[in-house]
Amino acid sequence: MTIAEVSKKYDISADTLRYYERIGLIPPVHRTSGGIRDYTEDDCNWVGFAKCMRSAGLTIEALIEYVSLCQQEGDTYAARRDLLTEQRRQLAERIEEMQDTLSRLDHKIEWYDKTCGGKCCKKDEKK
């Protein structure tokens, strides 16, 4: 796939894809004999993984380290697992914090609904 096709498929700009590759967030992308990026299925899997993990809030540094471990020779499974386990722990903590915030918002909204039946808080509706 071309960079334009991958950009469209994953809704990521071509500049972002180049940046991800340059900093090591995804492994080097395969190229044609003319030097044009030619994304394979494996390359696309890395793009999808990076996008998913970044959307979940994982740090660029952690993902770069993970990609680096994947590219190293030898057994890095334990280190990769440990890295992902720590990232999962941090994500679960953020989700819990967000759930607490959601509960507080629900409580406030419920208070307004009880206080004025929701009428005092709605914008004027045309009749």
Rosetta constraint file for C-alpha pairs under 8 A:
AtomPair CA 1 CA 5 HARMONIC 5.97 0.50
AtomPair CA 1 CA 6 HARMONIC 6.47 0.50
AtomPair CA 1 CA 38 HARMONIC 5.41 0.50
AtomPair CA 1 CA 39 HARMONIC 4.80 0.50
AtomPair CA 1 CA 40 HARMONIC 6.55 0.50
AtomPair CA 2 CA 6 HARMONIC 6.32 0.50
AtomPair CA 2 CA 37 HARMONIC 6.38 0.50
AtomPair CA 2 CA 38 HARMONIC 5.40 0.50
AtomPair CA 2 CA 39 HARMONIC 6.20 0.50
AtomPair CA 3 CA 7 HARMONIC 5.89 0.50
AtomPair CA 3 CA 14 HARMONIC 6.14 0.50
AtomPair CA 3 CA 17 HARMONIC 7.77 0.50
AtomPair CA 3 CA 37 HARMONIC 6.47 0.50
AtomPair CA 3 CA 38 HARMONIC 7.22 0.50
AtomPair CA 3 CA 39 HARMONIC 7.12 0.50
AtomPair CA 4 CA 8 HARMONIC 6.20 0.50
AtomPair CA 4 CA 14 HARMONIC 6.52 0.50
AtomPair CA 5 CA 9 HARMONIC 6.04 0.50
AtomPair CA 6 CA 10 HARMONIC 6.07 0.50
AtomPair CA 6 CA 11 HARMONIC 7.97 0.50
AtomPair CA 6 CA 12 HARMONIC 7.84 0.50
AtomPair CA 6 CA 39 HARMONIC 7.51 0.50
AtomPair CA 6 CA 44 HARMONIC 7.24 0.50
AtomPair CA 7 CA 11 HARMONIC 5.49 0.50
AtomPair CA 7 CA 12 HARMONIC 4.82 0.50
AtomPair CA 7 CA 13 HARMONIC 5.35 0.50
AtomPair CA 7 CA 14 HARMONIC 5.58 0.50
AtomPair CA 7 CA 17 HARMONIC 7.37 0.50
AtomPair CA 8 CA 12 HARMONIC 6.77 0.50
AtomPair CA 8 CA 13 HARMONIC 7.81 0.50
AtomPair CA 10 CA 47 HARMONIC 7.76 0.50
AtomPair CA 10 CA 48 HARMONIC 6.97 0.50
AtomPair CA 10 CA 51 HARMONIC 7.85 0.50
AtomPair CA 12 CA 16 HARMONIC 6.36 0.50
AtomPair CA 12 CA 17 HARMONIC 6.86 0.50
AtomPair CA 13 CA 17 HARMONIC 6.42 0.50
AtomPair CA 14 CA 18 HARMONIC 6.22 0.50
AtomPair CA 15 CA 19 HARMONIC 6.09 0.50
AtomPair CA 16 CA 20 HARMONIC 6.02 0.50
AtomPair CA 17 CA 21 HARMONIC 6.30 0.50
AtomPair CA 17 CA 47 HARMONIC 7.89 0.50
AtomPair CA 18 CA 22 HARMONIC 6.07 0.50
AtomPair CA 19 CA 23 HARMONIC 6.18 0.50
AtomPair CA 20 CA 24 HARMONIC 6.12 0.50
AtomPair CA 20 CA 25 HARMONIC 4.83 0.50
AtomPair CA 20 CA 26 HARMONIC 5.77 0.50
AtomPair CA 21 CA 25 HARMONIC 5.92 0.50
AtomPair CA 21 CA 26 HARMONIC 5.10 0.50
AtomPair CA 21 CA 27 HARMONIC 6.14 0.50
AtomPair CA 21 CA 28 HARMONIC 5.80 0.50
AtomPair CA 21 CA 29 HARMONIC 7.23 0.50
AtomPair CA 22 CA 28 HARMONIC 7.90 0.50
AtomPair CA 23 CA 64 HARMONIC 7.56 0.50
AtomPair CA 24 CA 28 HARMONIC 7.53 0.50
AtomPair CA 24 CA 64 HARMONIC 5.56 0.50
AtomPair CA 24 CA 67 HARMONIC 7.04 0.50
AtomPair CA 24 CA 68 HARMONIC 7.46 0.50
AtomPair CA 25 CA 50 HARMONIC 7.00 0.50
AtomPair CA 25 CA 60 HARMONIC 6.92 0.50
AtomPair CA 25 CA 63 HARMONIC 6.04 0.50
AtomPair CA 25 CA 64 HARMONIC 4.71 0.50
AtomPair CA 25 CA 67 HARMONIC 6.53 0.50
AtomPair CA 26 CA 43 HARMONIC 7.82 0.50
AtomPair CA 26 CA 46 HARMONIC 5.88 0.50
AtomPair CA 26 CA 47 HARMONIC 6.59 0.50
AtomPair CA 26 CA 50 HARMONIC 7.10 0.50
AtomPair CA 26 CA 64 HARMONIC 7.56 0.50
AtomPair CA 26 CA 67 HARMONIC 6.58 0.50
AtomPair CA 27 CA 43 HARMONIC 7.53 0.50
AtomPair CA 27 CA 46 HARMONIC 7.54 0.50
AtomPair CA 27 CA 67 HARMONIC 6.82 0.50
AtomPair CA 27 CA 71 HARMONIC 7.97 0.50
AtomPair CA 29 CA 37 HARMONIC 6.29 0.50
AtomPair CA 29 CA 38 HARMONIC 6.98 0.50
AtomPair CA 29 CA 39 HARMONIC 6.16 0.50
AtomPair CA 29 CA 40 HARMONIC 7.94 0.50
AtomPair CA 29 CA 43 HARMONIC 6.16 0.50
AtomPair CA 30 CA 37 HARMONIC 5.95 0.50
AtomPair CA 30 CA 38 HARMONIC 5.46 0.50
AtomPair CA 30 CA 39 HARMONIC 6.06 0.50
AtomPair CA 30 CA 40 HARMONIC 7.03 0.50
AtomPair CA 30 CA 43 HARMONIC 7.70 0.50
AtomPair CA 31 CA 35 HARMONIC 5.23 0.50
AtomPair CA 31 CA 36 HARMONIC 5.18 0.50
AtomPair CA 31 CA 37 HARMONIC 4.37 0.50
AtomPair CA 31 CA 38 HARMONIC 5.00 0.50
AtomPair CA 31 CA 39 HARMONIC 7.67 0.50
AtomPair CA 32 CA 36 HARMONIC 5.24 0.50
AtomPair CA 32 CA 37 HARMONIC 6.43 0.50
AtomPair CA 32 CA 38 HARMONIC 6.15 0.50
AtomPair CA 39 CA 43 HARMONIC 5.43 0.50
AtomPair CA 39 CA 44 HARMONIC 6.33 0.50
AtomPair CA 40 CA 44 HARMONIC 6.24 0.50
AtomPair CA 41 CA 45 HARMONIC 6.16 0.50
AtomPair CA 42 CA 46 HARMONIC 6.47 0.50
AtomPair CA 43 CA 47 HARMONIC 6.42 0.50
AtomPair CA 44 CA 48 HARMONIC 6.12 0.50
AtomPair CA 45 CA 49 HARMONIC 6.06 0.50
AtomPair CA 46 CA 50 HARMONIC 6.05 0.50
AtomPair CA 47 CA 51 HARMONIC 6.11 0.50
AtomPair CA 48 CA 52 HARMONIC 6.10 0.50
AtomPair CA 49 CA 53 HARMONIC 6.09 0.50
AtomPair CA 50 CA 54 HARMONIC 5.96 0.50
AtomPair CA 50 CA 63 HARMONIC 7.40 0.50
AtomPair CA 51 CA 55 HARMONIC 6.00 0.50
AtomPair CA 52 CA 56 HARMONIC 6.33 0.50
AtomPair CA 53 CA 57 HARMONIC 6.49 0.50
AtomPair CA 53 CA 58 HARMONIC 5.52 0.50
AtomPair CA 53 CA 63 HARMONIC 7.97 0.50
AtomPair CA 54 CA 58 HARMONIC 5.16 0.50
AtomPair CA 54 CA 59 HARMONIC 6.78 0.50
AtomPair CA 54 CA 60 HARMONIC 7.31 0.50
AtomPair CA 56 CA 91 HARMONIC 7.39 0.50
AtomPair CA 57 CA 91 HARMONIC 7.35 0.50
AtomPair CA 58 CA 62 HARMONIC 6.93 0.50
AtomPair CA 58 CA 63 HARMONIC 7.21 0.50
AtomPair CA 58 CA 87 HARMONIC 6.67 0.50
AtomPair CA 58 CA 91 HARMONIC 7.63 0.50
AtomPair CA 59 CA 63 HARMONIC 6.44 0.50
AtomPair CA 60 CA 64 HARMONIC 6.05 0.50
AtomPair CA 61 CA 65 HARMONIC 6.19 0.50
AtomPair CA 62 CA 66 HARMONIC 6.20 0.50
AtomPair CA 62 CA 83 HARMONIC 7.43 0.50
AtomPair CA 62 CA 87 HARMONIC 7.94 0.50
AtomPair CA 63 CA 67 HARMONIC 6.17 0.50
AtomPair CA 64 CA 68 HARMONIC 6.08 0.50
AtomPair CA 65 CA 69 HARMONIC 6.16 0.50
AtomPair CA 66 CA 70 HARMONIC 6.28 0.50
AtomPair CA 66 CA 80 HARMONIC 6.09 0.50
AtomPair CA 66 CA 83 HARMONIC 7.15 0.50
AtomPair CA 67 CA 71 HARMONIC 6.36 0.50
AtomPair CA 68 CA 72 HARMONIC 6.39 0.50
AtomPair CA 69 CA 76 HARMONIC 6.12 0.50
AtomPair CA 69 CA 79 HARMONIC 7.61 0.50
AtomPair CA 69 CA 80 HARMONIC 6.62 0.50
AtomPair CA 70 CA 76 HARMONIC 7.13 0.50
AtomPair CA 70 CA 80 HARMONIC 7.63 0.50
AtomPair CA 72 CA 76 HARMONIC 7.40 0.50
AtomPair CA 76 CA 80 HARMONIC 6.12 0.50
AtomPair CA 77 CA 81 HARMONIC 5.99 0.50
AtomPair CA 78 CA 82 HARMONIC 6.03 0.50
AtomPair CA 79 CA 83 HARMONIC 6.12 0.50
AtomPair CA 80 CA 84 HARMONIC 6.20 0.50
AtomPair CA 81 CA 85 HARMONIC 5.93 0.50
AtomPair CA 82 CA 86 HARMONIC 6.17 0.50
AtomPair CA 83 CA 87 HARMONIC 6.28 0.50
AtomPair CA 84 CA 88 HARMONIC 6.03 0.50
AtomPair CA 85 CA 89 HARMONIC 6.22 0.50
AtomPair CA 86 CA 90 HARMONIC 6.29 0.50
AtomPair CA 87 CA 91 HARMONIC 6.12 0.50
AtomPair CA 88 CA 92 HARMONIC 6.07 0.50
AtomPair CA 89 CA 93 HARMONIC 6.27 0.50
AtomPair CA 90 CA 94 HARMONIC 6.36 0.50
AtomPair CA 91 CA 95 HARMONIC 6.17 0.50
AtomPair CA 92 CA 96 HARMONIC 6.18 0.50
AtomPair CA 93 CA 97 HARMONIC 6.32 0.50
AtomPair CA 94 CA 98 HARMONIC 6.15 0.50
AtomPair CA 95 CA 99 HARMONIC 6.07 0.50
AtomPair CA 96 CA 100 HARMONIC 6.28 0.50
AtomPair CA 97 CA 101 HARMONIC 6.35 0.50
AtomPair CA 98 CA 102 HARMONIC 6.10 0.50
AtomPair CA 99 CA 103 HARMONIC 6.17 0.50
AtomPair CA 100 CA 104 HARMONIC 6.32 0.50
AtomPair CA 101 CA 105 HARMONIC 6.24 0.50
AtomPair CA 102 CA 106 HARMONIC 6.14 0.50
AtomPair CA 103 CA 107 HARMONIC 6.14 0.50
AtomPair CA 104 CA 108 HARMONIC 6.28 0.50
AtomPair CA 105 CA 109 HARMONIC 6.16 0.50
AtomPair CA 106 CA 110 HARMONIC 6.04 0.50
AtomPair CA 107 CA 111 HARMONIC 6.18 0.50
AtomPair CA 108 CA 112 HARMONIC 6.40 0.50
AtomPair CA 109 CA 113 HARMONIC 6.24 0.50
AtomPair CA 110 CA 114 HARMONIC 6.17 0.50
AtomPair CA 111 CA 115 HARMONIC 6.00 0.50
AtomPair CA 112 CA 116 HARMONIC 6.20 0.50
AtomPair CA 112 CA 117 HARMONIC 7.26 0.50
AtomPair CA 112 CA 118 HARMONIC 6.34 0.50
AtomPair CA 112 CA 121 HARMONIC 7.51 0.50
AtomPair CA 113 CA 117 HARMONIC 4.62 0.50
AtomPair CA 113 CA 118 HARMONIC 4.31 0.50
AtomPair CA 113 CA 119 HARMONIC 7.88 0.50
AtomPair CA 114 CA 118 HARMONIC 7.19 0.50
AtomPair CA 116 CA 120 HARMONIC 5.62 0.50
AtomPair CA 116 CA 121 HARMONIC 7.68 0.50
AtomPair CA 118 CA 122 HARMONIC 6.53 0.50
